[in-house]
Amino acid sequence: MAVIYIQKALITKVCVMMLLIPHAKSEGDKVDGGWTEWSLLSDSDCSEPCGGGEQTQVRTCTNPKPQNGGKDCEGDDHRTVRCNEESCEGKVLLKVR
């Protein structure tokens, strides 16, 4: 959003319009880190094909990355979630060694 200021010049008594556009952050501004979304889950990443398994999701502190002394992200960068919780009953499972 642009902000418009009208300033009265004292010497010429002429109104001067100045358009101030928000500037990009300078190189010295602190930028606090932010988390990315959790990684997408795939059934093939589950520890078990059925009967309940686990898989790990990850996220990174790069949205944005902390810069110029900004705060690092708080919390865990990985988590374990349950997967493939349907019963193995009636399924033929092959395990390759």
N, C-alpha and C positions, 0 to 999 in steps of 0.2 A: 504494500500500500504506500503510495506517495503522499507526502504531507506538503501542503502549500502554505507558505508564510507570505504575508504582505508586510513589507517594511517601508516606513516613510523615511525618505532621505532628508536629513535636516538642512543640508546646504541648498539643494535645488528644489526642495518641497515637491518632489516627484515620487509617486508611488512606484516602487520597484517590486515586481513579483519574482520570487525565487522558488524554484522547484527543488526540493530536497528529496533525493532518492536514497533509500536505505543502502548503505555501502556494504560491500562484502566484508567478512571478518578479516581483520588484518592478521599478519603472520604471528603477532604476539598474543592474540586473544586465546584465553584458555577454552578448551573444548572438552567437556566431560564425555566419557565413553558411553556407548549404548549397545545393548545386546541385539544380535540378529535374531531371527525367528529360530525355533528349534528345528533341527534337521528333520527332513521328511522320513517317515517310516516305510519300510518295504518288508513284506512277509518273508522274503528270502534272508533278511538280516536277523530274524528271530532265532533264538537258541534251540527251539523245538518246533517241529512241523505242526504239532497239535498237542492238546493236553496242557497247554500253558507253558510259556517260555518267557524269556526276557530279552530285551534289546536296549541298547544305549542310544540316547539322542544327545547331540552336541549343539552348542551355539558359541559364537565368538563375540568378543567385545570390539566390533569393528563397524558399528552402525550408530554414530561415527566412532572412529578410533580416538582414544584420548590423545590430546595434543597440548603442548606448551604448558604442562603442569596441571592439566585438567584431571578430574577424578576418574579412576578406573571403575569398571562396572562392579557392582556388588552382587553376590550370589554365586551359585555353581555354574560351571560351563558345561556340565554333563548331568544327565539323569537317566535312571533305569526305569523302563516302563514294561508292563505285562503285554504279551502278544500271543496270538494263536491259541486262544483259550478254549476253542471248541474241542469236544471230545475226540479221542483217537479211535473210539469204538467203530468197528466196521471198515477201518482204513488199513490198507496194506502199506507198511513203512519199510523202506529199504535204507540200510545204512551202509555207506561206502567207507572202507577202511584204507 
